[in-house]
């Protein structure tokens, strides 16, 4: 039993050392996977922000029939199962789907679309809550200024920019850690659609722990950086507000 445990620990230590060497030497395959992951996630979050920020602001500031249902849907869609999103996007982009002629399936663009669908409700829901709180706080001042709908929206978006950056960072954290949807629509094709999360799953199943650990360490570092950035933004927002 001790001998088997010693062998396992030795293999793990060896894989860990090799993974650190891959990161330090910035291995070409590792760099390609990390760069594609960041490209896909950053593009998806940028698109999701362009869609989610105005939607969240509009739902918070305007009164319209069915508004309560929209708010409930935004909150519910924050927890969309990635595999379901992947399946829906796959069906839309498949040859027999309505977007099939575009030929986007099993490309980075398909992964961007899937991540955008996942992240947009998160940004929209967090934006709605932020804007609703700010609207309640500054309602009297905005009325005194005679601010109309669009003017009010622009003013509150700017005033709540630090909180909204936190919402965008939360969306990026979800996108960068996503595996199910991008695996379905991207196909995990080597040198084409292989990103960090899908590569970790594949290489672990193959027993290539060194590459999987290297990517895992990078993902952990990325997650810590995102959380640190979010905390920094919250601190700046608090000082700005007070």
N, C-alpha and C positions, 0 to 999 in steps of 0.2 A: 504493500500500500504506500509506504514511504517512498519507495523507488519510483512508483508511478507518479506520485505527487511531485517528486523532484524533477522528473522528466518534463511534466507539464509546465512547471515553473521555469525550467530552463528554456523551453520552447517559447513561452510567453516573453521572457526576458530578452531572448534573441530577436523575436519579432519586434519588440519595443525599441531595441537599439537600432535595428534596421529601419524602422519607421522614422525615428529621429534623424537618421542619416539621410533618408529620402527628403525630409523637410529641409534640413540644413543645406543639402546639395541642390535643392529645388529641382528634383527629378523631372525630366521632360514630360513624361506621362502624367505625373502628379500635377504639374503646372497647368497642363492642358485641361485636366478635369476641373481643377479649382477655378480657372479662368472662365470656362464655359458655365459652371455653376453660378458664379457671380454675375456673368453677363445675362443669363436667363432670369435670375431672381431680381436683379436691379431693374431690368426692362419691365418685368411683370409688375413690380411695385410702383414704378413710375406710371405705367398705364392705369393701375388700380387707383393711384392717388388722383390722377386726372378725372377718373370716373367717380370715385368714392367721396372725395372732399366736397364737391358741389352737391352730390346727392344727399349726403349727411346734413349739410348746411340747409338745403332746401326743406328737407323733412322736419328739421328743428324749427325753422322760422316761419314756414307757411302752413296755413290751416286748409285742409282739403278733405273731401270725403274719402274714407278708408285709410286715413293717416295712421290710426292705431294699428291697423293690420300691417301696414308697411313697416312701422317701428318693430312690431313683433317678428316680422319676417327677417328684418336686418339682424336682429339679435339672435334669431334661430340659425340664420345662415352663417354666423360667426363660427359655428361648430360643424360646418358641412363636412361629411366624410370624404376624404381625398379620393378614395377608390371610386366613389359614386360620381364625383366630378370628372375623374379620369374617364370613366365609362361614357358619360354624357358627351364629353368633348370628343372621345374616340368615335362615337356614333355620328356626330356632326361632321367630322373630318374624314371618315372612311369613304371609300369609293362610292358606296351607295347612299351616303349622307348628303345633305344639302350643300355642304361646303367641300365635298369631295373633289370637284374639279380644280380646286386651288392647290391640291397636292401638298398639303401641310403636314399630314400625318407622318409620324416618325422623323420629325425635324425639330430643331430648337424652337421654332415658332410655335409648334403645337404645345410644347412645354410652357412657353410664355403664356399662352392662352389659358392653359389649365391652372397655372399659378395665379394668374390675374383673377380668374373666377373665384378662387379660394380666398384671395386677399382682399378683394373689393368690399365684401360685406363687413370685414373686420374694420377697415379704415372708415367706411361709411357709418357704421354703428358707433364707433368711438368719436367720430366727428360730430354726429348728431347729439351725443351726450354733452360734449364740450360746448357746442354752440348753444344748446338749450340752457346750460348753466350760465353762460356769458350773457345770453339774451335776457334772462331773468335778472341778472345782476345789473346790467346797464340799460334796462328798459326805459327808465325815466329820462336818462341823459339822451338816449337816442330819439325819444319822442320829442324832447325839447329842441333837439337839433333838426327835427323834421325829416329824419332819415327814412327814405323809402326802402322797399324790399331789397333791391340790389345793393344800394348804398350800405344798408344795415349789414347785409351778408359780407360785403368786402371789409367793412370795419371790424366785424367780429372775427372773421377769418384771420385778419392781420393781428388783432389783439390776442387771439388764441393760438398764434403760430407755434409757440413752444410746446404746448400740449398736443397740437396736431402733428408736430414732428415725432413726438412719442408714439402717436397712433401709427404713423408711417413706419417707424422702427419696429413696432409690434408686427406689422404686416410683413416686413422683411424677414423677421425672425421666423414667422410661419412659413414663408416661401422657401427660405434657405434650408429648412429642416424637412421639407416635404419629400415623400418618396413614392407613395401609392399612385398618385395621378400622373406624375412625370414618367413613371415606369410604364404605365399603360399607353400613354400617347407618344412617348419618346422611343420606347422599345429598347432602351439601354444599349444602343449600337456603339461599338468601339470607335473612338475618334469622330463620332458624329453627335450622339445624344447622351453620352455617358457623363453623369454629374456625380457629385460627391456621395449623396445618399444612396443612389442606385448602385454605385460602384462598391460602397461598403457592404451592401447586401449581397452582391454578386461575389466579391472576393472572399468574404467570410464563408460563404457556402462552398467555395473552391478550396478553402484552407490557406489562402494567401493573406495571412494575418498582418504582415508588415504594411502592405499598401492600405488595408482596411483601417489599421490603427493610425497610420499617418493621416489619412483623411478624417478619421474620428477626432484626432487631436486638433486638426485645423477647424473642424466644425465646432468643437468645444470652445476654442479660442475665439471664433467668430461669434458664438452665442454670448460669451462673457463680454466681448467688445460691444455688442448690441445693447446688452443690459446696462453696461457702464455708461454708454452714450445716452440711453434713456434716462438714467438717474441724473446724469449731468444736465440734460435738457430740463428735467423736472426741477432741479435746483435753480437753474437760471430763470425758469418760469416763476418760481416762488419768489425769488428776489425781485424780479421785474414787477410782479403783482403787488408786492408789499414795499 
